[in-house]
Amino acid sequence: MATPESTSTNLNSSLYSPLPSPRHIRILEIIPLDEPDETDETDEIESWIHCKLHVRSLDEAHGTYDALSYAWGSEVPTVSVMVNDQTILMTTNLSDALHNMVRFTRFVWVDSICINQSNVSERGHQVRLMKDIYQCARQVLVWLGGALGSRSMIELQETVLRQYVAAWYLGGKAWLHRFACDSDMDELRDNATIHRPRHKHAATMVAGTNEARLVEELLSRTWFTRTWVVQEVAVARQVTVVFGYQSLPWSIFVGLCSLAERRKMTAVPALKMVALVKIIRDGEMARTPPPLSTLLFRTWFLNASDPRDKVFSLLGICLGGNDMTQFPDYGMSLATVYAEATRLIMEDSGSLEILAYVSRVKETQSADLPSWVPDWRATPAHAILGRGHRSTDMAAAPAEETPRPFDATLSTVLRLRPRGATPLSITLQGLVVGRITALDRTLWIDRLGPEREERQTFGSRLKDFLVGNTELFEQHHEAPVVWSAGDDEFPPRTDPSGDSSIGCVVFMAYMKTILAGGCFVDRQYVQNEKSLLWQGVRRFWPSYRSRAYFARHPYMSAEYEYRRERHLMMVHAKHTRQNRVLFTTDRHDLGICPSWARVGDAVCLLSGGKVPYVLRETAGGKHRLVGECYLHEAMQGELMGRLNSAGREYVDFEIV
């Protein structure tokens, strides 16, 4: 829910009387006073409707009303509308929606009007009912805003869009399944029968045609950026999409989304949101509701007028949402809501995986939140490590090549201390395994240019950093290493007369670190760069094309294969280093961590965590979470095993 002033302003508090019970709702009746002239584009719509609120039991009102899904936005309410003979102000977008809804329904549930926004307690009760309200509605009317064109073009555009989708259904069913549920596919089949295009390949029209322009404009509407719409549409029995005086059933709409993805249009938020709705309505999530952490991650790109709704809007469709009795409470501060949600996720999952979503570019970012609480308002600052080193297609690679999930603490049980005096701090148990002694922001292989001199300089600087701050050379001292890379050769090679083991081990430690564990190779592969790159790609992307694929497609030459593999590894290195730096510790370990880490910060293994974390001590012995990190030869519990054998005892870290 947004702030009370966002969409409508109640000029008279007597408009609302207390609801008889928590299961009662208000339903808005739209009473048209004068039917507008649809051919007159200058018709003053403010003059022809009047509204009335009715109090009904939700159980009795089942199927007798429609529910409106629309974008609240930040627009200032300026339009006057009569409700129960009293004047209230609402935004132009909501006013336009109501005036167009009269063509579809007389009774509609609208959150900003049917809920007394000035009553914090009522807002909380009604938001808890939100799933039931949309589920019990006869249909959900999605208001996207004004029409795509003039009123005289309405019929033509709707027919064109329907034919466009019909052609796509006939020729591209495989693409439709990403967005369309089984019931949607049935409706698309019926639509294709009625609106069969003249040419069966009509759907292959390139982006830039009039039809594609209409689709792209429709999918760029603000509605697709709202967090609330996921639940509103996902639980609906029937959905009708309305834009101006035009409307489309949801099935046709998902067909347009499929077209947009196939034609590589720019409406990315719309496609992600609609694909998520499909998964919740008809996919695996429909059978087993996803945990709150999964939905928060999947809806990270969406917005809410009130940031607390990033959590509240998902309670109705997440696993265990009904048991979170402390939510929704609009009397809570934003920090308290996010902190309580984070603690609940930790307790339910028994792990610290949620800390992987703590993503900041600098220390001052999200200063209004505790350091251990993810900021669901902000875009992630870097790739996430703590979700585990997982494959999306485990069956695509041999078992010995399948990456294992990170398990730096050997599946240690989460040790979460009871709540303290404030919900904004959390006490975890763990071990300090080192302190940062050096940081470097430049030694990333994906930044290398093709010039030989630049590669030689890079090799020299990398050697200086590793020799001065790690024990990699002390551990492997069989022969001297020549750190010069020629032309297109990398890794650095040893002197021809010497043993290559030093160059192999040291370079692979570096490569494995900057790829966050994405390169599991043995020394033998270093002698052949193509094999090195192949193994790195195959072990991080097991679903990547196999050698058998290239055998069946000889036109995919070895040179193409090599360049493709090299490109993928460089892309992954670039993705991993986003807002991260190389670091070494006082125990001579090598790793990568958030860019705002400092020398002296502690590298810790926390119980229940899958990766190490960087903590910064503050006044009073408390700590702030800097973020997750990758530590070479520690991600599968190697370091934890040694510490357990040594009998190291856990200590408490109070993180604020």
C-alpha positions in Angstrom: 0.0 0.0 0.0 1.2 3.5 -0.7 1.0 6.5 1.6 -2.5 7.9 2.2 -1.8 11.0 0.1 -0.4 9.1 -2.9 -3.6 8.4 -4.8 -6.6 9.9 -3.0 -7.1 12.4 -0.3 -10.1 12.1 2.0 -11.5 15.6 2.7 -14.0 14.4 5.3 -13.1 11.6 7.8 -16.8 10.8 8.2 -16.7 9.1 4.9 -15.6 5.9 6.7 -17.3 4.2 9.6 -15.5 1.3 11.4 -15.8 -2.1 9.7 -17.9 -4.6 11.6 -15.2 -7.3 11.5 -11.8 -8.1 10.1 -13.5 -10.0 7.3 -15.6 -7.1 6.1 -14.6 -4.9 3.2 -16.0 -1.8 1.4 -17.0 -2.1 -2.2 -17.3 0.9 -4.5 -20.3 1.3 -6.6 -19.8 3.4 -9.8 -23.1 5.2 -10.7 -23.0 6.8 -14.2 -25.0 10.0 -14.3 -24.6 10.7 -18.0 -23.3 8.3 -20.6 -20.3 9.9 -22.4 -20.2 10.2 -26.1 -17.4 7.8 -27.2 -16.9 9.6 -30.4 -16.2 12.9 -28.6 -12.6 13.0 -27.5 -13.2 16.3 -25.6 -16.0 15.0 -23.4 -15.5 16.1 -19.8 -15.5 12.8 -17.9 -15.6 14.4 -14.5 -19.2 15.2 -14.9 -20.7 11.8 -15.5 -20.1 9.5 -12.6 -20.9 9.3 -8.9 -19.6 6.7 -6.4 -21.0 5.1 -3.3 -19.3 2.8 -0.7 -21.1 -0.4 0.5 -19.9 -2.4 3.5 -20.1 -6.2 2.8 -18.8 -9.4 4.3 -16.1 -10.7 2.0 -17.6 -14.2 2.3 -21.0 -13.0 1.2 -19.6 -10.7 -1.6 -17.7 -13.6 -3.3 -17.9 -13.2 -7.1 -20.2 -10.1 -7.0 -17.6 -7.4 -7.5 -14.4 -6.8 -9.6 -11.0 -5.7 -8.3 -8.9 -3.0 -9.8 -5.2 -3.3 -10.3 -3.4 -0.1 -11.2 -0.3 2.0 -10.6 -0.4 4.3 -7.6 2.5 6.4 -8.7 3.7 9.6 -7.1 1.2 11.9 -8.8 -0.4 14.6 -6.5 -4.2 14.0 -6.2 -6.0 16.8 -8.0 -9.2 15.4 -9.5 -12.4 15.7 -7.5 -14.9 12.8 -7.4 -18.1 12.4 -5.4 -18.2 9.4 -3.0 -21.2 9.1 -0.6 -22.1 12.7 -1.5 -18.7 13.8 -0.3 -15.8 15.1 -2.4 -12.5 13.4 -2.3 -9.4 14.1 -4.4 -7.7 11.4 -6.5 -5.0 11.2 -9.1 -5.7 11.6 -12.8 -4.7 8.0 -13.4 -7.2 6.6 -10.9 -9.9 9.0 -12.0 -9.4 7.9 -15.6 -9.5 4.2 -14.5 -12.9 4.6 -12.7 -14.5 6.4 -15.6 -13.4 3.6 -17.9 -14.3 0.8 -15.5 -18.0 1.7 -15.8 -18.0 0.0 -19.2 -17.1 -3.3 -17.5 -18.5 -3.2 -14.0 -20.6 -1.3 -11.5 -19.1 -2.7 -8.4 -15.3 -2.6 -7.9 -12.8 -2.8 -5.1 -10.2 0.0 -5.2 -7.6 -0.1 -2.4 -7.0 3.7 -2.1 -10.8 4.4 -1.7 -12.2 1.2 -0.1 -9.5 1.3 2.7 -9.4 4.2 5.2 -5.8 5.1 4.5 -5.7 7.4 7.6 -6.4 4.5 9.9 -3.1 2.5 10.3 -4.8 -0.4 12.0 -7.4 -0.8 9.3 -4.8 -0.6 6.6 -2.9 -3.5 8.2 -6.0 -5.7 8.5 -7.2 -5.0 4.9 -3.7 -5.6 3.5 -3.7 -9.0 5.2 -7.0 -9.7 3.3 -5.6 -8.6 0.0 -5.1 -12.1 -1.4 -8.6 -13.1 -0.5 -10.0 -9.9 -1.9 -8.5 -10.4 -5.4 -9.2 -14.2 -5.3 -12.9 -13.7 -4.5 -13.4 -11.0 -7.2 -15.3 -12.0 -10.3 -12.4 -10.7 -12.3 -9.4 -8.5 -11.9 -9.3 -5.4 -14.1 -5.8 -4.3 -14.9 -5.7 -0.6 -15.8 -2.6 0.3 -17.9 -3.5 3.9 -18.6 -4.7 5.7 -21.7 -5.4 4.2 -25.1 -2.7 3.5 -27.6 -4.2 5.9 -30.1 -7.3 7.9 -30.9 -10.8 6.5 -30.2 -11.4 6.1 -33.9 -8.5 3.6 -34.0 -9.8 1.4 -31.1 -11.4 -1.4 -33.1 -8.6 -1.5 -35.7 -5.9 -1.8 -33.0 -7.6 -4.4 -31.0 -8.3 -6.5 -34.1 -4.7 -6.1 -35.2 -3.3 -7.2 -31.8 -5.6 -10.2 -31.7 -4.5 -11.3 -35.2 -0.9 -10.7 -34.3 -1.2 -13.0 -31.4 -3.2 -15.6 -33.4 -0.4 -15.7 -35.9 2.2 -16.1 -33.2 0.1 -18.9 -31.6 0.0 -20.8 -34.8 3.8 -20.5 -35.4 5.4 -20.1 -32.1 3.8 -22.2 -29.4 7.1 -23.1 -27.8 7.8 -19.4 -26.9 4.4 -19.0 -25.4 4.9 -21.4 -22.6 7.2 -19.1 -20.8 4.3 -16.7 -20.1 1.1 -18.6 -20.7 -0.7 -21.0 -18.3 -2.6 -24.0 -19.5 -5.9 -22.0 -19.4 -4.3 -19.2 -21.3 -3.2 -21.6 -24.0 -6.8 -22.8 -24.4 -8.0 -19.2 -24.8 -5.2 -18.5 -27.3 -6.3 -21.6 -29.4 -9.8 -20.2 -29.5 -8.6 -16.8 -30.4 -6.4 -18.2 -33.2 -9.5 -20.0 -34.6 -11.6 -16.8 -34.7 -8.8 -14.4 -35.7 -6.8 -16.6 -38.0 -4.5 -14.3 -40.0 -4.3 -14.4 -43.8 -0.6 -15.5 -43.7 0.5 -18.0 -41.2 3.9 -16.3 -40.9 2.5 -12.9 -40.0 4.0 -13.2 -36.5 7.5 -13.0 -38.0 7.2 -9.3 -38.7 10.3 -7.5 -37.5 10.3 -5.0 -34.7 9.6 -1.5 -36.0 6.3 -2.3 -37.7 3.2 -0.7 -36.5 2.1 -3.8 -34.6 5.4 -4.1 -32.8 5.3 -0.4 -31.9 1.9 -0.9 -30.3 3.1 -3.9 -28.3 6.2 -2.2 -27.1 4.3 0.9 -26.1 1.8 -1.2 -24.2 4.5 -3.1 -22.3 6.3 0.0 -21.2 3.4 1.2 -19.0 4.1 2.0 -15.3 1.9 -0.8 -14.1 4.6 -3.3 -14.9 7.0 -1.8 -12.3 4.7 -2.3 -9.3 5.3 -4.9 -6.6 1.6 -5.3 -5.7 0.5 -6.4 -9.2 2.3 -9.8 -8.9 -0.1 -11.0 -6.2 -3.1 -9.2 -7.6 -2.9 -11.0 -10.9 -1.4 -14.3 -9.7 -4.4 -15.1 -7.5 -7.1 -13.8 -9.9 -9.7 -16.1 -11.4 -9.9 -14.0 -14.5 -7.9 -11.0 -15.7 -8.9 -8.4 -18.2 -6.3 -5.8 -19.3 -7.8 -2.3 -20.0 -6.0 0.6 -21.7 -8.2 3.5 -22.4 -11.3 2.3 -24.2 -9.6 -0.9 -25.3 -9.3 -4.2 -23.5 -7.7 -7.6 -24.0 -8.1 -10.8 -22.1 -5.0 -11.9 -20.2 -4.3 -14.7 -22.6 -3.9 -12.3 -25.5 -1.7 -10.2 -23.3 0.7 -13.0 -22.5 0.9 -13.7 -26.2 2.1 -10.1 -26.7 4.7 -10.7 -24.1 5.9 -13.8 -25.9 6.1 -11.8 -29.1 8.0 -9.1 -27.4 10.6 -11.5 -26.0 11.0 -13.3 -29.4 11.4 -9.9 -31.2 13.9 -8.8 -28.5 11.9 -5.7 -27.6 13.0 -3.5 -24.7 10.1 -4.2 -22.3 12.3 -6.2 -19.9 10.4 -5.4 -16.6 7.1 -6.3 -18.2 8.5 -9.7 -19.4 10.1 -10.5 -16.1 6.9 -9.7 -14.2 4.6 -11.6 -16.4 6.9 -14.6 -16.5 6.9 -14.6 -12.6 3.1 -14.4 -12.6 2.9 -17.4 -14.8 5.1 -19.4 -12.5 3.0 -18.5 -9.5 -0.3 -19.2 -11.2 0.5 -22.4 -13.1 4.1 -23.5 -12.3 6.0 -25.2 -9.5 5.2 -22.2 -7.2 1.5 -22.9 -7.6 1.9 -26.4 -6.0 4.4 -25.3 -3.3 4.4 -21.6 -2.4 8.0 -20.2 -2.6 9.7 -18.8 0.6 9.6 -15.1 1.1 13.3 -14.8 0.3 12.8 -16.2 -3.2 9.9 -13.8 -4.0 11.9 -10.8 -2.6 14.7 -11.7 -4.9 12.5 -12.3 -7.9 10.6 -9.0 -7.4 13.7 -6.9 -6.6 13.3 -5.0 -9.8 9.8 -3.8 -8.9 8.8 -0.7 -7.0 6.3 0.3 -4.3 5.2 3.7 -3.3 5.6 2.6 0.3 8.9 0.6 0.6 7.4 -1.5 3.3 5.1 -3.0 0.7 8.1 -4.7 -0.9 7.6 -7.2 2.0 3.8 -6.8 2.7 2.8 -7.3 -0.9 4.3 -10.9 -0.9 2.8 -12.3 2.3 -0.3 -13.7 0.6 1.7 -15.8 -1.9 4.8 -16.9 0.1 5.3 -20.0 2.1 4.3 -19.3 5.7 3.0 -15.8 5.0 -0.1 -16.4 7.1 2.0 -17.3 10.1 3.9 -14.0 10.1 1.4 -12.4 12.5 3.5 -9.3 13.1 2.9 -8.3 9.5 1.6 -6.2 8.0 1.9 -3.3 10.5 2.1 0.2 9.0 3.0 1.4 12.5 6.5 -0.2 12.1 9.4 1.7 10.7 10.9 0.7 7.4 14.1 -0.5 9.2 12.0 -2.6 11.6 10.0 -4.3 8.8 13.0 -5.2 6.8 14.9 -6.4 9.9 12.0 -8.5 11.1 11.6 -10.1 7.7 15.3 -10.9 7.5 15.3 -12.5 10.9 12.2 -14.6 10.1 13.8 -15.8 6.8 17.0 -16.8 8.8 14.9 -18.7 11.4 12.7 -20.4 8.8 15.6 -21.4 6.5 18.1 -22.2 9.2 20.8 -20.5 7.2 22.4 -17.1 6.5 21.7 -17.3 2.8 19.6 -14.1 3.0 22.8 -12.2 3.8 23.8 -12.8 0.2 21.3 -10.1 -0.8 23.1 -7.4 1.3 24.5 -5.5 -1.6 26.0 -2.0 -1.2 28.3 0.1 -3.3 29.5 2.2 -0.4 29.2 2.3 3.4 26.8 5.2 3.4 24.3 3.5 1.1 21.1 2.4 2.9 22.3 4.2 6.1 18.7 4.0 7.4 18.9 0.2 7.6 21.1 -2.1 9.8 24.1 -3.4 7.9 22.9 -7.0 8.0 19.5 -6.2 6.4 19.1 -6.3 2.5 17.8 -3.1 1.0 15.0 -4.3 -1.3 14.6 -0.7 -2.6 18.0 -0.6 -4.3 19.4 -2.5 -7.3 21.9 -5.2 -6.4 25.4 -3.8 -6.5 27.2 -7.0 -7.5 26.7 -10.6 -8.4 25.6 -12.8 -5.5 27.9 -15.5 -4.1 26.0 -16.7 -1.1 23.2 -18.3 -3.0 25.7 -21.1 -3.6 27.8 -22.1 -6.6 24.9 -23.9 -8.3 24.2 -25.2 -11.8 20.9 -24.6 -13.6 21.3 -27.9 -15.5 23.2 -30.5 -13.4 22.3 -33.3 -15.8 24.2 -31.6 -18.6 27.6 -32.4 -17.3 29.4 -35.4 -15.9 29.2 -35.8 -12.2 32.9 -35.0 -11.7 32.4 -31.7 -13.6 29.3 -30.6 -11.7 30.1 -27.6 -9.4 29.3 -28.1 -5.8 27.4 -25.5 -3.8 29.6 -23.4 -1.5 29.8 -24.8 2.0 32.5 -22.8 3.7 31.3 -23.8 7.2 30.7 -27.5 6.5 26.9 -27.1 7.0 27.3 -25.7 10.5 23.9 -25.2 12.2 22.8 -21.6 12.4 23.4 -20.2 15.9 21.1 -17.2 16.2 20.9 -15.6 19.6 17.5 -14.5 20.9 16.3 -11.0 20.1 18.0 -8.3 22.1 16.6 -5.0 23.3 16.3 -3.8 19.7 15.1 -5.7 16.6 17.7 -3.7 14.6 20.7 -5.8 15.8 21.4 -9.5 15.5 23.9 -11.7 17.3 25.5 -14.6 15.4 28.3 -17.0 16.3 31.4 -17.6 14.3 35.2 -17.5 13.9 37.6 -14.9 12.7 39.9 -16.5 10.1 41.9 -13.5 9.1 42.1 -9.7 8.7 42.5 -7.8 5.4 46.0 -6.6 4.9 46.0 -5.5 1.2 43.4 -4.5 -1.4 43.7 -4.1 -5.2 41.0 -2.8 -7.5 42.8 -3.2 -10.8 44.1 -6.8 -11.2 41.2 -8.2 -13.2 42.0 -10.3 -16.3 38.9 -9.1 -18.2 40.4 -5.6 -18.3 43.5 -6.7 -20.3 43.9 -5.3 -23.8 45.5 -7.2 -26.7 48.8 -5.3 -26.5 51.8 -7.5 -25.6 53.4 -4.7 -23.4 50.2 -4.3 -21.5 50.0 -8.0 -20.8 53.6 -8.1 -19.6 53.0 -5.2 -17.3 49.8 -6.9 -15.9 51.8 -10.1 -15.3 54.5 -8.2 -13.4 52.0 -6.4 -11.2 50.0 -9.5 -10.5 53.2 -11.3 -9.5 54.2 -8.5 -7.1 50.8 -8.5 -5.5 50.7 -12.3 -5.0 54.3 -12.6 -3.9 54.1 -9.8 -1.5 50.8 -10.8 0.2 50.3 -14.5 -0.2 52.1 -17.8 0.5 51.3 -19.3 -2.9 54.9 -19.0 -4.0 56.3 -20.3 -0.7 54.0 -23.3 -1.0 55.2 -24.1 -4.5 58.9 -23.2 -4.9 60.2 -25.8 -7.3 61.4 -23.3 -9.9 61.4 -19.6 -10.8 58.6 -18.2 -12.8 58.8 -15.8 -15.8 55.7 -13.6 -15.5 55.5 -12.4 -19.1 52.6 -13.2 -21.4 53.1 -13.1 -25.1 50.6 -12.1 -27.7 47.5 -14.2 -27.1 49.0 -16.5 -24.5 47.7 -16.5 -20.9 48.3 -17.8 -18.2 52.0 -16.7 -17.7 54.3 -19.5 -18.5 57.5 -20.7 -16.7 61.0 -20.6 -18.1 61.2 -23.4 -20.7 64.0 -25.1 -18.8 62.0 -25.1 -15.5 59.1 -26.9 -13.9 55.8 -25.3 -14.8 54.1 -26.2 -11.5 54.6 -22.8 -9.9 53.1 -20.9 -12.8 50.2 -23.3 -13.0 49.3 -23.3 -9.3 49.7 -19.6 -8.7 47.9 -18.6 -11.8 45.1 -21.0 -11.2 44.7 -19.8 -7.6 44.3 -16.3 -9.1 41.9 -17.4 -11.8 39.8 -19.5 -9.5 39.5 -16.5 -7.2 38.5 -13.9 -9.7 35.9 -16.3 -11.1 34.6 -16.9 -7.6 35.4 -20.6 -7.9 34.2 -21.0 -11.5 37.4 -22.6 -12.7 38.2 -26.1 -11.3 41.2 -27.4 -13.3 44.3 -29.4 -12.7 47.9 -28.5 -13.6 47.8 -30.5 -16.8 45.2 -28.2 -18.4 47.4 -25.1 -18.0 49.7 -26.3 -20.7 46.9 -25.9 -23.2 45.0 -22.6 -22.9 42.1 -24.0 -24.9 41.6 -26.9 -22.5 42.0 -24.5 -19.6 39.2 -22.3 -20.9 37.1 -25.3 -21.8 37.3 -26.7 -18.4 36.5 -23.4 -16.7 33.4 -22.8 -18.8 32.2 -26.4 -18.6 32.5 -26.5 -14.9 30.8 -23.2 -14.3 28.2 -23.5 -17.0 27.5 -27.3 -17.2 24.6 -26.6 -19.6 27.0 -25.1 -22.1 27.4 -26.9 -25.4 29.3 -30.2 -25.0 32.1 -31.5 -27.3 29.6 -33.9 -28.8 27.6 -30.9 -30.0 30.6 -29.6 -31.9 31.3 -33.1 -33.3 27.8 -33.1 -34.7 28.3 -29.6 -36.1 31.7 -29.5 -37.8 31.1 -25.9 -39.0 31.6 -24.9 -35.3 35.3 -24.9 -35.6 37.8 -25.3 -32.8 38.8 -21.7 -33.2 35.2 -20.6 -32.8 34.9 -22.9 -29.8 38.0 -21.4 -28.2 37.0 -17.8 -28.8 33.5 -18.6 -27.4 34.9 -20.2 -24.3 37.3 -17.4 -23.7 34.6 -14.8 -24.1 32.4 -16.5 -21.6 35.1 -16.6 -19.0 35.9 -13.0 -19.5 32.3 -12.1 -19.2 32.0 -14.0 -16.0 35.1 -12.4 -14.6 33.7 -9.0 -15.4 30.4 -9.9 -13.8 32.1 -11.2 -10.7 34.3 -8.1 -10.2 31.4 -5.7 -10.3 32.0 -3.5 -7.2 34.4 -6.1 -5.8 38.2 -6.0 -5.1 41.0 -8.5 -4.7 42.3 -8.8 -1.1 44.8 -10.7 1.0 44.7 -11.4 4.7 47.3 -11.5 7.5 47.2 -15.3 7.1 48.2 -14.9 3.5 44.9 -16.0 2.0 43.6 -14.6 -1.3 40.0 -13.6 -2.0 37.6 -11.1 -3.4 35.3 -8.9 -1.3 33.0 -5.8 -1.6 34.8 -2.7 -2.9 34.2 -0.6 0.2 36.1 -3.1 2.5 39.1 -1.6 4.4 42.4 -2.9 5.6 41.8 -4.3 9.1 38.3 -5.6 8.4 37.8 -9.2 9.7 37.1 -12.2 7.5 34.8 -14.5 9.4 33.1 -17.9 9.1 29.6 -17.5 10.6 27.5 -20.5 11.7 24.8 -21.2 9.1 26.6 -19.4 6.4 27.7 -20.9 3.1 30.4 -18.3 2.4 32.8 -16.2 4.5 31.7 -12.7 5.4 33.7 -9.5 6.0 32.8 -7.7 9.3 34.0 -4.3 10.5 34.3 -3.6 14.3 32.7 -0.5 15.6 32.5 1.3 18.9 31.5 -0.8 21.9 32.7 -4.1 20.3 29.8 -4.3 17.9 30.2 -5.0 14.2 28.9 -4.0 10.8 28.5 -6.4 7.9 30.5 -5.3 4.9 29.3 -8.2 2.8 30.0 -11.8 1.6 33.4 -12.7 0.1 35.2 -15.5 -1.7 38.3 -16.9 0.0 40.6 -19.2 -1.9 40.7 -22.8 -0.6 38.0 -22.1 2.0 34.7 -22.4 0.1 34.3 -26.1 0.5 35.1 -26.2 4.2 38.9 -26.7 3.9 39.7 -23.9 6.3 36.7 -24.7 8.6 37.9 -28.3 8.9 41.4 -27.2 10.1 39.9 -24.8 12.6 37.6 -27.5 14.0 40.5 -29.9 14.3 42.4 -27.2 16.2 39.5 -26.8 18.7 38.8 -23.2 17.9 35.8 -21.9 19.9 33.0 -19.8 18.5 32.6 -16.2 19.6 29.5 -13.9 19.5 29.3 -11.1 16.9 26.6 -8.5 17.6 25.9 -7.0 14.2 24.2 -3.6 13.9 
